[in-house]
Amino acid sequence: MPASSDTEFGRRLTEIADRVTVALDQLIPSAQGPEADLMRAMRHAALANGKRMRPFYVIETGALFDVPERSLLRTAAALECVHTYSLVHDDLPCMDDDDYRRGQPTVHKAFDEATAVLAGDALLTLAFKILASSETHTDPVLRLKLIERLADASGAVGMVGGQMIDMLHQDTPRDINTITRMQRLKTGALISYSVESAGILGGANEGERLALQGFAHDLGLAYQISDDLLDVEGDPALVGKPLRSDESAGKTNFVTLLGVEPARERVKMLAAQARTHLAFFGDRANILLQSVDFVLDRAH
Amino acid sequence: MPASSDTEFGRRLTEIADRVTVALDQLIPSAQGPEADLMRAMRHAALANGKRMRPFYVIETGALFDVPERSLLRTAAALECVHTYSLVHDDLPCMDDDDYRRGQPTVHKAFDEATAVLAGDALLTLAFKILASSETHTDPVLRLKLIERLADASGAVGMVGGQMIDMLHQDTPRDINTITRMQRLKTGALISYSVESAGILGGANEGERLALQGFAHDLGLAYQISDDLLDVEGDPALVGKPLRSDESAGKTNFVTLLGVEPARERVKMLAAQARTHLAFFGDRANILLQSVDFVLDRAH
């Protein structure tokens, strides 16, 4: 279920998505020279119509701390570069072999496999360049912290490690521990980073940091389970890919493992926990609270 | 022709290669968890027996400025992570489709294609993590400069852009301008970074910076042309891959374009220029000078 533009959350999500797309358009090098197809492929992937959930969490969490707009937008754009690169590589024939993404042909279909590998590589590299620039924040130590944590969240002990688990354990039934670790690394780490990076930019104190960490943890897991529920039960037009793609690929996920109803119950419980963490910030966290309702709605 | 261990240059190259391999062994996460194959693949690629020319240039250029050992070694290791990731991705079936590298099966042969894509991604990410750490240097601004320049040298307007040119223009004869741009981006940018990063760590002044830049430019081009000469004329046991691989793949390179003798002449001219730039540093640049002789020897 897409976010309704009638709610404040829906309006903010759309607004942030538009601004991040404009920022990415400015940050990705323009297509020129004999290598121009590389930039075209980067733009094809990054400027497509994504939900931009991670940028949303960077920007709305940053609003809790009155972080300057420009810092949040650049950090959100860097994070979206990493997320986009991971999709481009995940869609490759040797990985998930997907032909469509964000309502358009994947990069290796619109261009070719070599270009998709290289466009992903270049988007990942660009993310670190964006964060290193003094335009992202005046404090060098803070920029380094953003870079170090992004590398942790997206590398071998983060997102890439999660993707590896997903690739390695496709033929054997996966237990709940393996699935949980896979999710925590593959999607959880970057969702946590979206909230954590805003806390870094905002100089969050220890109590605030822990509340944000708890929120991101519960939200990320709820989001993944709701994704698995959509895969089984959603409307393919809204999901953007064929239904039951995990099941037909013989993959175990939270829903195949727990069953539909227990999975829904788990989303509800996690959503309740996520709200509890946000209570720490009072009314200022109103839009973030609405985003939890959005995840809950996806699970129905 | 491998560097002779009888020369001071040869001894230093071997010594540096050993130390960088030890550093990489410590910096790459150990293989554990359900994702352990990812770390195994990273280690397979990064700990293999490479020449470590880029680390050599970081460390020997740093010696001109009395840069602390640890800073040089970590910077060299980060650069070698980037170089290694580029080899892992370049070797993929959708790119150069190579089965052997550094005297052993390539990552996608020893593991599989998905693991090779992911191991490359994780090595690139690790490079930025290494540079961001305070263990690399105490000065945050300097670390950010290292990160920003590495992203430039290795991204869309650097190494990845060069690889894109190599992929795109395989079927049509390439002119000397395209070949030169491809080389400058694909291999020249990281060789330049090896020298530049040491200058950043050493606080090189403008004159020193320009001398290093000129040296790296001429050296990088001479090195690439000598590589193309080896591809046509070398001993396959020493080159580590089948000869005439470019020619049989229908690729234009400096040698197919210029001819063997003019290519040799160009290497000589570039080597002479590279020496001239080093004259700026006097006797302290002795080992770097010897490395120019090594490149000259490769071209014969």
Chai-1 contact restraints between the chains, C-beta under 6 A:
chainA,res_idxA,chainB,res_idxB,connection_type,confidence,min_distance_angstrom,max_distance_angstrom,comment,restraint_id
A,P29,B,A156,contact,1.0,0.0,6.0,A-B,restraint_1
A,P29,B,V157,contact,1.0,0.0,6.0,A-B,restraint_2
A,P34,B,I165,contact,1.0,0.0,6.0,A-B,restraint_3
A,P34,B,T178,contact,1.0,0.0,6.0,A-B,restraint_4
A,E35,B,G161,contact,1.0,0.0,6.0,A-B,restraint_5
A,E35,B,M164,contact,1.0,0.0,6.0,A-B,restraint_6
A,E35,B,I165,contact,1.0,0.0,6.0,A-B,restraint_7
A,D37,B,L168,contact,1.0,0.0,6.0,A-B,restraint_8
A,L38,B,A156,contact,1.0,0.0,6.0,A-B,restraint_9
A,L38,B,G161,contact,1.0,0.0,6.0,A-B,restraint_10
A,L38,B,M164,contact,1.0,0.0,6.0,A-B,restraint_11
A,H89,B,V117,contact,1.0,0.0,6.0,A-B,restraint_12
A,C94,B,E113,contact,1.0,0.0,6.0,A-B,restraint_13
A,C94,B,A114,contact,1.0,0.0,6.0,A-B,restraint_14
A,M95,B,A114,contact,1.0,0.0,6.0,A-B,restraint_15
A,E113,B,C94,contact,1.0,0.0,6.0,A-B,restraint_16
A,A114,B,C94,contact,1.0,0.0,6.0,A-B,restraint_17
A,A114,B,M95,contact,1.0,0.0,6.0,A-B,restraint_18
A,A114,B,M167,contact,1.0,0.0,6.0,A-B,restraint_19
A,V117,B,H89,contact,1.0,0.0,6.0,A-B,restraint_20
A,L118,B,V160,contact,1.0,0.0,6.0,A-B,restraint_21
A,L118,B,Q163,contact,1.0,0.0,6.0,A-B,restraint_22
A,L118,B,M164,contact,1.0,0.0,6.0,A-B,restraint_23
A,D121,B,V160,contact,1.0,0.0,6.0,A-B,restraint_24
A,A122,B,G155,contact,1.0,0.0,6.0,A-B,restraint_25
A,A122,B,A156,contact,1.0,0.0,6.0,A-B,restraint_26
A,A122,B,V160,contact,1.0,0.0,6.0,A-B,restraint_27
A,T125,B,A151,contact,1.0,0.0,6.0,A-B,restraint_28
A,T125,B,S154,contact,1.0,0.0,6.0,A-B,restraint_29
A,T125,B,G155,contact,1.0,0.0,6.0,A-B,restraint_30
A,L126,B,G155,contact,1.0,0.0,6.0,A-B,restraint_31
A,F128,B,F128,contact,1.0,0.0,6.0,A-B,restraint_32
A,F128,B,A151,contact,1.0,0.0,6.0,A-B,restraint_33
A,K129,B,A151,contact,1.0,0.0,6.0,A-B,restraint_34
A,A132,B,L144,contact,1.0,0.0,6.0,A-B,restraint_35
A,A132,B,I147,contact,1.0,0.0,6.0,A-B,restraint_36
A,A132,B,E148,contact,1.0,0.0,6.0,A-B,restraint_37
A,P140,B,P140,contact,1.0,0.0,6.0,A-B,restraint_38
A,P140,B,V141,contact,1.0,0.0,6.0,A-B,restraint_39
A,P140,B,L144,contact,1.0,0.0,6.0,A-B,restraint_40
A,V141,B,P140,contact,1.0,0.0,6.0,A-B,restraint_41
A,L144,B,A132,contact,1.0,0.0,6.0,A-B,restraint_42
A,L144,B,P140,contact,1.0,0.0,6.0,A-B,restraint_43
A,I147,B,A132,contact,1.0,0.0,6.0,A-B,restraint_44
A,E148,B,A132,contact,1.0,0.0,6.0,A-B,restraint_45
A,A151,B,T125,contact,1.0,0.0,6.0,A-B,restraint_46
A,A151,B,F128,contact,1.0,0.0,6.0,A-B,restraint_47
A,A151,B,K129,contact,1.0,0.0,6.0,A-B,restraint_48
A,S154,B,T125,contact,1.0,0.0,6.0,A-B,restraint_49
A,G155,B,A122,contact,1.0,0.0,6.0,A-B,restraint_50
A,G155,B,T125,contact,1.0,0.0,6.0,A-B,restraint_51
A,G155,B,L126,contact,1.0,0.0,6.0,A-B,restraint_52
A,A156,B,P29,contact,1.0,0.0,6.0,A-B,restraint_53
A,A156,B,L38,contact,1.0,0.0,6.0,A-B,restraint_54
A,A156,B,A122,contact,1.0,0.0,6.0,A-B,restraint_55
A,V157,B,P29,contact,1.0,0.0,6.0,A-B,restraint_56
A,V160,B,L118,contact,1.0,0.0,6.0,A-B,restraint_57
A,V160,B,D121,contact,1.0,0.0,6.0,A-B,restraint_58
A,V160,B,A122,contact,1.0,0.0,6.0,A-B,restraint_59
A,G161,B,E35,contact,1.0,0.0,6.0,A-B,restraint_60
A,G161,B,L38,contact,1.0,0.0,6.0,A-B,restraint_61
A,Q163,B,L118,contact,1.0,0.0,6.0,A-B,restraint_62
A,M164,B,E35,contact,1.0,0.0,6.0,A-B,restraint_63
A,M164,B,L38,contact,1.0,0.0,6.0,A-B,restraint_64
A,M164,B,L118,contact,1.0,0.0,6.0,A-B,restraint_65
A,I165,B,P34,contact,1.0,0.0,6.0,A-B,restraint_66
A,I165,B,E35,contact,1.0,0.0,6.0,A-B,restraint_67
A,M167,B,A114,contact,1.0,0.0,6.0,A-B,restraint_68
A,L168,B,D37,contact,1.0,0.0,6.0,A-B,restraint_69
A,T178,B,P34,contact,1.0,0.0,6.0,A-B,restraint_70
